[in-house]
Amino acid sequence: MGSDKIEVLDSIASEIRVCRRCSLWEKRKNAVPGEGSIDAQIMFIGEAPGANEDIQGRPFVGAAGKLLDKLINDVLRLERGEVYITNVVKCRPPGNRDPTSIEIQTCASYLERQIRVISPRIIVALGRHSTKYLFEASNMHYSGLSRVRGKTFNLNFMGLQVKVIPTYHPAAALYNPRLKDYLEKDFLNVKIAVRRENTSGFKQMRINQFFNGGRGNPLKSNAEKRKIYRRLKGIRSRIKAATRKAERFYLEGGDVSVKEREIKKLTKLKRKMREKFRNL
């Protein structure tokens, strides 16, 4: 399955690199398909490549990219290679102007195919153009970035159920440093959404997947499974409580490192208990 996804994404990237659907190809040095994990849980979608991206053929490699990397590393505690990063428009508009609606619509099919292949659980829309596109493609009214930023929206994008969290484009924070605080808060909401998504995904597993099909003595196996299941519920509750406290500490300017260590320890314990559960 993984090799199939790589093959499809490579095929899309090849199409993008030779695309001449609109006039942007005439002045580009390189088209910028996107990059990252093929199994990314989080997908970042910007607006269009800038000068550095046009030179290197990679997304978010300039000053805005450095800020994005820092937010991914420091707030989400992830590496760049664990997420997927791309843009709505794959070629640089001359002079770094905003992409036109025609350019967005002409290029959108590439993004739609990328989203279908990667199937992220969460999409972070960076800037008003990507946010507006995702909302309208999901038949949602777009009321402006300042009204929707930092909030989580459950969208049906081309038949795919996905959570979309809009925020400012990192480049905007470079021109207006006040926006950096908003970006950090919005990324904290992304972090919380990821944890909730992981927890809810575990909750939604059918009960018979927990209590049926045990090895050895079924009665003994099921009794052990129920015991572990109760412990897992308790661990999940503790993780949620610690996450809420960490969020409050962060918003109040406090030290969240203690809570983050607690969450990491509990997550490790949860993983260990789930592995034990599967081996029964």
PyMOL commands that set and color helices and strands:
alter all, ss='L'
color gray80, all
select helices_A, chain A and resi 2-17+23-26+51-56+63-74+80-82+94-96+101-118+128-137+145-148+170-175+179-203+207-211+218-251+257-278
alter helices_A, ss='H'
color red, helices_A
select strands_A, chain A and resi 35-36+42-46+84-87+122-126+153-157+160-167
alter strands_A, ss='S'
color yellow, strands_A
deselect
rebuild
show_as cartoon
